[in-house]
Amino acid sequence: MVSPLYKFTAYFCLLSTLGFSGGAFTLYIREREEALKPNYRALERVANLKEQQVAQWFGQYKRDFTQDLQNSQVQKAALTLLTIRLKSDSNYQKAYRFLLNYFSHQKPSRESSLLLNRGGIVMFSTGKLEEGQYQPLQNTSTYFTPDQINVIKPIFYQSSLTQRPEITFVVPLLNSQNLRIGAFATVLNLQNLDNLVRSPFSNVSPEKLATSYLVGNLSHTQNALIALDPRRSETSLPQISTPQWLGNSSLLIKNNYHVNSLGITEVLREKSGNLAYLDYRGEPVLGVYRWLSDYHLGLMVEIDQVLVFRQAQQKIRGLYWLGITLNIPLAVLLVTFFKPRPSSGIND
């Protein structure tokens, strides 16, 4: 027959183990909750800085673009290319060489500068577009007059030529009779903007562990990164070949830019806030998101939950092993001491 003391010992060991387990779990939940506030505050600080950087980047681009538009020599050369039809004409060649020299060193915010005639044919280009090609601008480009440059909101779209997300600013060029004879366009260097936004700004955790990037709406159903995620391996992504005039490099198909997550869905509904969710890679993150209405883009600042809750996991692991370390020797001692001894078979 099992003695009451033996039963009590078994129950005591079981309850002690459960108590340590319950205490460890309660501590873990509390530590998780305590970890959220400072990390969200850190992500907010990152978002504030990144929002300022985006504003400065676009501001510098607009100042550079305005300077080009106000340059009388640029205007004169552009009008020459748009009005003289013979490329062999000395004035045409002189104007072309001037524009080539002027735009030979692209500003960091630009991928290419274009001069188009009234029919949308490229008369001059610093990018990979072949001159003489048709460049569609009607439904995608951000078309405005010079006086609107500080209030215009860019259109984020997918290029029909490169299949990449792009932003293109277009300003009409007028002749002496104030009639439109062409347009001056610049394609923004979104890779340069993405590099700026993704670059860390602090050596202090958790700010240095945050990942920042921009997203936009290509359509009502498709969200996209403004540039490819450097954390992805390009060699593992499906590719298609480019037209010969775009060069020898391969072109990543458009689906490689498309992303989705709860945070991205919220920010592209023109909302700002913070959430715990799975990012577009399927990884659990804490995220702060901002809708940047002046640029029609969403700013995402995220940190992996594994990094956030690592300290809490270390504490629960320590408490758990402390409980095991204390309970096992105690259980062995008590069970041995109170273990029922077999009857000798001799009646007293």
Secondary structure, DSSP 4 states (H G I P E B T S, - for coil): ---HHHHHHHHHHHHHHHHHHHHHHHHHHHHHHHHHHHHHHHHHHHHHHHHHHHHHHHHHHHHHHHHHHH-HHHHHHHHHHHH---TTSHHHHHHHHHHHHHTSS--TTEEEEEEEETTSBEEEESSSSPTT-B---TTTSEE--GGGTTT--PPPEE-TTT-SEE-EEEEEEE-TTS-EEEEEEEEE-HHHHHHHHHS---SSTTGGG-EEEEEEESSSS-EEESS--TTS-GGGS-EEPPPGGG-SS-EE-GGGTB---HHHHHHTTT--EEEEEE-TTS-EEEEEEEEETTTTEEEEEEEEHHHHTHHHHHHHHHHHHHHHHHHHHHHHHHHHHHPPPPP-S---
